[in-house]
């Protein structure tokens, strides 16, 4: 089995940080039909991503039929309590779901989660890019089937895709200083207005550049509003930027900010003065109705 790959989305952290359920929609995922006792696993986002990579590798090596049988087997390696593999085709038809076997053969494209999101469509779109993350609300078997925020990660395997998810991310959080920095920038923007704030955030010698941390800003279409390390990029679009592992960085940031603030992690070789491949852990939050700010730190 492969070990953890680099691009691991602490966007997970933001999803797990939600504490109140959104308004109920007219259609919600049904409860898992299992008599087994499911125990919380406490898996990290990194473990989830490695788990999905392992499942995709197994599918490519052994074929679709054998893989789907393995994914449905609760005694096999692809079922770890509340961490399990599900699989769908690109029409949204369920191919494997070990906790909801009644869904196999049924399309879920028109199913809404508790927040009114077509969550299977969002996961499918992430899979179209090869790999990706999506956040949604889903029943949690370890909490009496309560509907809770979940982070899903998916990977394409030919003409179908598979994935897994975590409800409560237990990744270590060394970023309290980053969060405080970003929240300081949010308060500055609210107190001084967008124009003055963006001027301050864009100043490479200003108070919003502190070592490797610097405040950046985007609008909701991915247009650069402030990026002190790349002043020439202001006004350009970063909407389609993706890291080497396919994470759509600015899109993930927008979603995280819109969900009340949260984390995104991606892989980069753009660490000034330090060659090599790094992970960048970014925290983002809305600074106004139509723009957001963020900052982050690097880790090997």
C-alpha positions in Angstrom: 0.0 0.0 0.0 1.2 3.4 -0.8 2.0 5.9 1.9 0.6 9.4 2.1 1.1 11.7 -0.9 1.8 15.3 -0.6 -1.3 17.2 -1.4 -3.6 16.8 1.5 -6.3 19.2 1.9 -6.6 20.7 5.4 -9.6 22.2 3.8 -10.7 19.2 5.7 -10.1 21.2 8.9 -12.6 23.8 7.8 -15.3 21.2 7.1 -14.8 19.5 10.4 -15.0 22.9 12.1 -18.7 23.3 11.3 -20.8 23.0 14.5 -24.3 23.7 13.4 -26.3 21.9 10.7 -27.6 23.9 7.7 -31.3 24.0 6.9 -32.7 20.6 6.0 -33.5 20.0 2.3 -36.2 18.0 0.8 -33.9 15.0 0.1 -31.2 13.7 2.5 -29.0 10.7 2.4 -30.6 7.7 4.0 -29.1 6.1 7.1 -26.6 3.2 6.6 -28.4 -0.1 6.8 -26.0 -2.0 9.1 -26.5 -3.9 12.3 -22.8 -3.8 13.0 -21.4 -1.5 15.6 -19.3 1.1 13.9 -16.6 2.7 16.0 -15.0 6.1 15.4 -11.6 5.7 13.8 -10.1 9.1 14.2 -8.4 9.0 10.8 -6.6 12.0 9.5 -7.0 13.6 6.1 -3.6 12.2 5.1 -4.7 8.7 5.9 -8.0 9.1 4.0 -6.1 10.3 0.9 -3.6 7.4 1.1 -6.6 5.0 1.6 -8.2 6.2 -1.6 -5.0 6.0 -3.5 -4.6 2.4 -2.3 -8.1 1.5 -3.4 -7.6 3.1 -6.9 -4.3 1.2 -7.3 -6.0 -2.0 -6.3 -8.8 -1.4 -8.9 -6.3 -0.7 -11.7 -4.3 -3.8 -10.8 -7.3 -6.2 -10.3 -10.1 -4.9 -12.5 -13.4 -3.3 -11.7 -15.4 -6.4 -10.8 -12.8 -7.6 -8.2 -12.3 -4.1 -6.8 -16.0 -3.5 -6.3 -16.4 -6.9 -4.5 -13.5 -5.9 -2.3 -15.0 -2.5 -1.5 -18.3 -4.1 -0.5 -16.5 -6.5 1.9 -16.7 -5.2 5.5 -14.1 -7.7 6.6 -11.6 -6.6 4.0 -8.9 -4.0 3.9 -11.1 -1.3 2.4 -13.5 -1.0 5.3 -12.1 0.6 8.5 -15.1 1.4 10.6 -16.2 4.9 9.5 -13.5 5.1 6.8 -14.6 3.0 3.8 -14.6 3.1 0.0 -17.6 4.0 -2.1 -17.7 3.9 -5.9 -19.9 5.4 -8.7 -20.0 5.7 -12.4 -20.2 9.1 -14.1 -24.0 8.8 -14.4 -24.0 8.9 -10.6 -25.0 5.2 -10.3 -23.8 3.6 -7.1 -21.3 0.8 -7.8 -20.2 0.1 -4.2 -21.2 1.3 -0.8 -20.6 -1.2 2.1 -22.8 0.6 4.6 -25.7 1.3 2.2 -25.9 -1.8 0.1 -29.5 -0.8 -0.9 -28.1 2.0 -3.0 -26.1 -0.2 -5.4 -27.5 0.2 -8.9 -29.2 3.4 -8.2 -28.4 6.9 -9.5 -27.9 9.6 -6.8 -27.3 12.6 -9.1 -30.5 14.2 -8.0 -30.0 13.6 -4.3 -29.5 16.6 -2.1 -27.6 16.7 1.2 -28.9 18.5 4.2 -27.4 21.7 3.0 -29.2 21.5 -0.4 -26.1 20.5 -2.3 -26.0 17.9 -5.1 -23.1 16.3 -3.3 -22.7 13.3 -5.7 -22.4 15.8 -8.6 -19.8 17.7 -6.7 -17.8 14.6 -6.0 -18.2 13.5 -9.6 -16.8 16.8 -10.9 -13.8 16.5 -8.6 -13.3 13.0 -10.0 -13.4 14.3 -13.6 -10.2 16.3 -12.8 -8.5 13.0 -11.8 -8.6 13.6 -8.0 -10.2 16.1 -5.7 -12.0 17.1 -2.5 -15.6 18.1 -1.9 -17.5 18.9 1.3 -21.0 17.9 2.1 -23.4 16.7 4.9 -23.9 13.1 5.5 -25.2 10.6 8.1 -22.5 9.5 10.5 -22.9 5.9 11.7 -20.8 6.5 14.8 -23.1 9.3 16.1 -26.5 7.6 15.8 -26.8 8.5 12.1 -26.7 12.2 12.9 -26.2 14.4 9.8 -22.7 16.0 10.1 -20.2 17.8 7.8 -18.0 15.4 5.9 -14.9 15.9 3.7 -14.8 13.5 0.7 -11.8 12.7 -1.5 -12.2 10.9 -4.8 -10.1 9.5 -7.6 -11.0 8.6 -11.2 -10.4 5.0 -12.4 -11.2 4.9 -16.1 -14.9 5.4 -16.7 -15.8 5.3 -13.0 -14.6 6.8 -9.7 -14.2 5.9 -6.1 -13.6 7.8 -2.9 -13.8 7.9 0.9 -14.4 10.6 3.6 -13.8 11.7 7.1 -16.3 13.4 9.5 -14.0 14.8 12.1 -10.5 15.6 11.0 -7.8 15.0 13.7 -4.9 16.6 11.8 -2.6 18.5 14.1 -3.3 22.2 14.0 -0.1 24.2 14.3 -1.7 27.2 12.7 -3.3 29.3 15.4 -0.9 32.1 14.6 -2.0 32.0 11.0 -5.7 32.1 11.9 -5.1 35.0 14.2 -3.2 36.8 11.4 -6.0 36.3 8.9 -8.7 37.3 11.4 -6.7 40.5 12.1 -6.7 41.2 8.3 -10.5 40.6 8.2 -11.0 43.1 11.0 -8.8 45.6 9.4 -10.8 45.3 6.1 -14.0 45.8 8.0 -12.7 48.9 9.8 -10.9 50.5 6.9 -12.8 49.5 3.8 -11.8 47.3 0.9 -9.7 49.8 -1.1 -7.5 50.8 1.9 -7.2 47.2 3.1 -6.1 45.9 -0.3 -3.5 48.6 -0.5 -2.2 47.5 2.9 -2.2 43.9 2.0 -0.4 44.5 -1.3 2.5 46.4 0.3 5.5 44.0 0.5 7.0 46.1 3.2 3.8 46.6 5.2 2.5 45.2 8.4 0.6 42.4 6.7 3.8 40.7 5.5 5.4 38.8 8.4 8.2 36.4 7.5 6.8 33.6 5.4 3.3 34.7 6.2 1.6 37.3 4.1 -2.0 38.3 3.5 -3.4 37.7 0.0 -6.8 38.4 -1.3 -9.1 37.2 -4.1 -12.6 37.9 -5.3 -15.1 35.1 -5.6 -14.2 34.6 -9.3 -10.5 33.9 -8.4 -9.3 37.3 -9.5 -6.1 38.4 -7.6 -6.8 41.5 -5.4 -3.7 41.4 -3.3 -0.6 39.2 -3.5 2.5 40.9 -2.1 4.9 38.3 -3.4 3.6 38.7 -7.0 2.5 42.3 -7.4 2.3 41.9 -11.2 -0.5 39.3 -10.8 -3.1 41.7 -9.4 -6.1 41.7 -11.7 -5.3 38.3 -13.2 -7.4 35.2 -12.7 -6.1 32.2 -10.7 -9.5 30.4 -10.9 -8.0 27.4 -12.9 -4.8 27.1 -10.9 -4.1 23.5 -9.8 -1.2 22.0 -7.9 0.7 19.0 -9.2 -1.9 16.7 -7.6 -4.9 18.4 -9.1 -6.1 20.4 -6.2 -7.8 23.5 -7.5 -6.3 25.8 -5.0 -8.2 29.0 -5.4 -11.5 27.2 -5.9 -10.9 25.3 -2.6 -10.0 28.5 -0.9 -13.2 30.2 -2.0 -15.3 27.3 -0.7 -13.5 27.3 2.6 -13.9 31.0 3.0 -17.6 30.8 2.1 -18.2 28.1 4.6 -17.2 30.4 7.4 -13.4 30.2 7.1 -11.1 27.2 7.0 -8.0 25.5 5.8 -6.7 24.4 2.4 -3.5 22.5 1.8 -1.7 22.1 -1.5 1.7 21.3 -3.0 3.9 23.9 -4.3 7.5 24.6 -5.4 7.0 28.3 -5.1 8.7 29.0 -1.7 10.9 32.0 -2.3 14.5 31.2 -1.5 13.9 27.5 -0.7 13.9 25.1 -3.6 12.1 21.8 -3.5 8.5 20.6 -3.1 6.5 21.9 -0.1 3.1 21.7 1.3 1.4 25.1 2.0 -1.2 25.2 4.7 -3.5 28.2 4.1 -6.3 29.6 6.2 -8.9 31.8 4.5 -11.9 33.8 5.6 -14.4 36.2 4.0 -13.3 39.9 4.3 -16.4 41.3 2.6 -19.5 40.0 0.7 -17.6 39.2 -2.4 -13.9 38.7 -1.5 -11.7 36.8 0.9 -8.3 36.9 2.4 -5.9 34.3 3.6 -2.3 33.4 4.6 -0.3 30.3 5.2 2.8 28.5 6.2 5.0 25.9 4.5 6.0 22.4 5.5 8.2 19.8 3.9 
